Amino acid sequence: MTPTTTTSSPVTSTSTTPATTSAPFTAADGNKLKACGDGTCEVFVKTGDSVPNVSGLGPIGITIEDGKISITMGGLSATSELGDAHQFNNQTILPVAVEGDRGVLRLSKT
């Protein structure tokens, strides 16, 4: 049996934010809404944002309220629980997360 040696050092923290066990609130493309122009992205959104010309379908208007992301596009509107995908032609729009007044929206082609 090999002996095990452990060392310790003092731990200091200046954060007053409590740690959480939930997944981090991240978006692969950050705040770059233009990344959605090709129909594939994951971006932070907030009420009033307009995700530009998604795959030629036109912009997607965003409203966030009561933990839900509502989308409007070409006269159509939809509000869904997180994880409920919307299909428009060959475009999938998926609300991934909401934290306060911001959300994460994922777009993919099918």
C-alpha positions in Angstrom: 0.0 0.0 0.0 1.3 3.4 -1.0 1.2 6.1 1.7 -1.0 9.1 0.9 0.1 12.6 1.8 -2.4 15.5 1.9 -1.7 19.2 2.4 -4.1 22.0 3.0 -4.0 25.7 2.6 -6.3 28.4 3.9 -9.3 29.0 1.8 -10.5 32.6 1.5 -13.6 33.9 -0.3 -14.8 37.4 -1.0 -18.1 36.4 -2.6 -21.3 37.0 -0.8 -23.3 35.1 -3.4 -24.5 31.7 -2.2 -23.4 28.7 -4.2 -26.1 26.9 -6.2 -26.2 23.4 -7.5 -28.2 24.3 -10.6 -26.6 24.5 -14.1 -24.8 27.8 -14.8 -26.9 30.4 -16.7 -24.9 30.5 -19.9 -25.5 30.9 -23.7 -23.0 29.6 -26.2 -23.3 32.8 -28.4 -23.7 35.2 -25.4 -25.5 38.4 -26.3 -24.7 38.2 -30.1 -28.2 38.1 -31.5 -26.8 38.3 -35.0 -25.4 34.8 -34.5 -28.9 33.5 -35.1 -29.0 34.8 -38.7 -28.1 31.3 -40.0 -30.9 29.7 -37.9 -28.5 28.1 -35.4 -27.5 29.8 -32.1 -27.9 29.9 -28.3 -28.3 33.5 -27.0 -29.3 35.6 -24.1 -32.5 37.5 -24.7 -34.6 40.1 -22.8 -38.0 41.7 -23.4 -37.8 44.0 -26.4 -35.1 42.1 -28.1 -35.5 41.3 -31.8 -33.6 38.2 -33.0 -32.7 39.2 -36.6 -33.9 37.5 -39.8 -33.9 33.9 -38.7 -33.3 31.7 -41.8 -35.3 34.2 -43.9 -38.4 33.8 -41.7 -38.1 37.4 -40.3 -37.1 38.7 -36.9 -38.3 37.1 -33.6 -39.7 39.5 -31.0 -39.0 38.6 -27.4 -41.0 39.1 -24.2 -40.1 37.6 -20.9 -42.7 37.4 -18.1 -43.5 35.1 -15.2 -40.6 32.8 -16.0 -41.6 32.2 -19.6 -40.2 33.4 -23.0 -42.9 34.6 -25.5 -42.0 34.9 -29.1 -43.6 36.7 -32.0 -42.7 36.1 -35.6 -44.5 37.0 -38.8 -47.8 37.7 -37.1 -47.6 34.4 -35.1 -47.0 34.4 -31.3 -46.3 31.6 -28.8 -45.6 31.4 -25.1 -44.2 28.3 -23.6 -42.8 26.6 -20.6 -39.1 26.2 -20.6 -38.1 23.2 -22.8 -41.2 23.4 -25.0 -39.9 23.8 -28.6 -41.7 25.7 -31.4 -41.4 24.6 -34.9 -41.7 27.0 -37.8 -41.0 25.4 -41.2 -37.6 23.8 -40.7 -36.7 26.1 -37.8 -36.9 25.0 -34.1 -37.0 27.7 -31.4 -36.5 26.5 -27.9 -36.7 28.6 -24.7 -33.9 27.1 -22.5 -33.8 29.1 -19.3 -35.1 32.3 -17.6 -33.4 34.1 -14.8 -35.1 37.3 -13.7 -35.6 39.5 -16.8 -33.3 37.5 -19.1 -33.6 34.2 -20.8 -31.7 31.8 -23.0 -33.1 31.0 -26.5 -31.7 28.2 -28.6 -32.4 28.0 -32.4 -31.7 25.0 -34.6 -32.6 23.7 -38.0 -34.5 20.5 -38.4 
